[in-house]
Amino acid sequence: MANIKSAQKRMRSSESRRVGNLAVKTRVKSAKRKAHEALKAGVAETAGVAVREYSSVLDKAVKRGVIKKNTAIRRKARANNALRKLEA
């Protein structure tokens, strides 16, 4: 346990950020799972909706600083490529 007041405050704020980041990461993983399952099912309409939702969740995670921009771009590209392959 920290003895200095500012260090105690940093511990509190760090914990609250950790909890918030965990919630965002959970949303990202859930959206990824839904998109992956929809792509596996092979129905283009539901897969399209799921991939768009996944992209939206990724963009929000980037905006909050939970994941890096290029990571989100890479994940969205892979999901969109899988969707295009399904639609073809």
N, C-alpha and C positions, 0 to 999 in steps of 0.2 A: 504494500500500500504506500502510495506517495505521501510524503510529509509536506511538500510545498503546495501552497494553495493553487497556483497555476497548473501544477502537475495533476492535482486532483480534478480540476476542471477539465483538463485535457482527457483524463481517463473517462469522465462522465460523457463528454461530447463524442469521444471515440466510440464508446459503447453504443450510444444512440445512433451514430452513423452506421456502425456495423449491423445493427438490427434493421435499419432502413434499407441498407444495401442488400441484405439477405432477402428481404421481402421482394425487392425488384428482381434479384436473380431468380427467385422462385417463380415469379411471373414469366420471366424469359424462358425458363426451363419448361414450364407448363405449356406455353405457346409453341415452343419447339416440338414438344411431344405431340400436341394436337396436329401440327402441320405435318409432321413425319407420318403419323397414323393416317391422316387424310391422303397423303401422297401414296402410301402403301395400299390403301383401299382402291385407288385407281379411279376415283370419281373426280373429274376435272373441276367441276363447279365448287364442291366443298373444299377441295384442295386449294383452289384459288382464294377462297375466303380465308382459309386457315393461314396461308402463306402471307396474305396481306395483313392479317392480324399479327402474325409473328414479326413482320417488318415494322409495324407500328410500335410494338412492345420494345423491339431492339432500339428504335430511334429514341424512345422515351428513356431507355436505360442510358443511352449515350448522353442525352441532354442532362441527366442527373449525375453523370460522371461515374457511373458504376462500371461500364465497360468502355473500351476505347473505340474510337470512330472506325478505324480500319477493321477491327474485329467484327463490328456490326456489318460493315460493308461486305466483308467476306462471307459471313453467315447468310446475309440476304441474297447474295449472288448465288450461293450454292442452293438455297431453297428455290430461287427463281429458275435456275437451270433445271432442277428436278421437275418443276412445274411445267416448263416448256417441253421437256422430254415426254412428260405424261400427255400433254395436249397434242403432241405431234403424232 
